[in-house]
Amino acid sequence: MGNSLRYGPSLKASEGVSRRITSPYPTRQKGHDGESVRCAGTGRDDRPRRAPAPPAGEELSHAAALTEADADALEIFLTRRLRALQGAQQWNSDEYRAAVALRWVLRDLMEPVRASFCYDDGSPEILLARIQHWNRLQIVAQRWEDADGYDRARWTPVFHLDAAGEERAAEYRRQEEEKRDAYERRKLLRGL
């Protein structure tokens, strides 16, 4: 027999063959649905199975304020929604397949967000990557912003690297507004 799979009593534990059958679909396998994921090359394996609460009441305003807890909480929120959608559909229906596909998309969107925390050295490059990947994830999550449990303060798009960048942008907006007001004032005075 050309089949390398063995079944039944002839399979011995000493042969080192695992009896676990893996699925190509997201399941409770390692790396899916909140299971621990190792940061490649860092030796870190400290991601919690359940996300600790992000800072309460604090609005997310820049990439440096984004925490792993924010990412974990958003992933758990979306995974629960997608599981419910998947479970409510008949197996192999288009809706079921869409829910499975969205769970895979979620997994792929979460990987670079997690990597931005694994390799966080505070550099602008890492923070910029975090902004880009977080905002992609947030666009998907935004469709549930009116659902119970959606954290509108923390699950928002991010546009600045850090608090200093946010302050510079606010100062620039203030200066531009002053210029516009001065222009409008001069235009008004010329009309008199």
C-alpha positions, -999 to 999 in steps of 0.1 A, spaced: 0 0 0 13 34 -10 -7 51 17 16 64 45 -13 69 70 -18 41 96 -50 35 115 -61 13 143 -42 -10 167 -11 -12 145 -3 24 153 21 25 182 28 56 203 65 48 201 65 54 164 61 91 170 30 95 148 4 119 161 -32 107 159 -45 143 157 -61 151 125 -57 187 115 -83 207 96 -76 234 70 -103 254 86 -98 276 117 -105 255 148 -92 254 183 -58 244 170 -27 262 181 -26 297 166 -64 300 162 -91 316 183 -70 330 212 -46 301 216 -11 310 225 11 321 196 49 323 199 66 354 186 91 340 161 127 344 172 119 361 205 111 331 226 80 349 239 49 328 246 31 350 270 0 360 251 -30 353 274 -58 330 263 -83 357 274 -74 393 269 -69 415 299 -90 446 299 -76 475 279 -72 508 298 -108 517 308 -122 549 295 -90 560 278 -95 568 241 -70 554 217 -52 582 199 -19 570 186 1 538 178 22 539 209 -10 538 231 -23 507 213 -18 476 235 -17 439 229 -48 438 252 -66 460 226 -57 436 198 -66 405 218 -99 420 229 -108 429 193 -99 395 181 -120 377 207 -149 400 200 -148 393 162 -141 356 167 -172 352 188 -193 370 162 -179 349 134 -184 317 153 -220 326 160 -226 333 124 -209 301 113 -228 280 139 -261 295 128 -256 283 92 -260 250 75 -227 233 69 -214 241 33 -239 269 27 -225 301 12 -231 318 45 -211 292 64 -183 294 39 -183 332 42 -180 330 80 -151 305 77 -134 327 52 -138 357 74 -122 338 103 -92 331 81 -91 368 71 -92 377 107 -63 354 115 -43 369 86 -51 404 98 -41 397 133 -6 382 125 11 414 116 -6 433 144 8 407 169 42 409 152 43 447 157 42 439 195 67 410 193 93 432 177 84 465 193 115 486 199 97 519 198 111 527 164 89 548 140 91 520 115 74 495 139 49 520 150 40 529 113 36 492 106 13 489 136 -8 518 124 -12 503 89 -21 468 101 -43 480 130 -63 502 107 -69 473 82 -82 452 111 -102 481 124 -120 486 91 -133 450 93 -143 454 129 -160 488 123 -190 469 107 -199 458 143 -196 492 159 -232 493 170 -231 458 185 -230 452 223 -194 448 235 -178 469 208 -153 493 224 -157 526 205 -130 543 226 -103 518 219 -111 502 186 -107 533 164 -84 541 135 -50 554 145 -32 582 126 -2 592 147 29 574 159 29 588 194 17 616 216 43 640 202 31 633 166 -5 639 177 5 672 193 24 683 162 -7 675 141 -29 695 164 -5 725 163 -4 723 125 -43 722 124 -44 752 147 -19 772 126 -38 764 94 -71 775 110 -55 808 121 -42 813 86 -77 806 72 -93 830 97 -68 857 89 -75 853 52 -112 855 57 -108 886 78 -86 903 52 -112 893 25 -140 908 46 -121 940 52 -113 944 15 -150 942 7 -158 972 30 
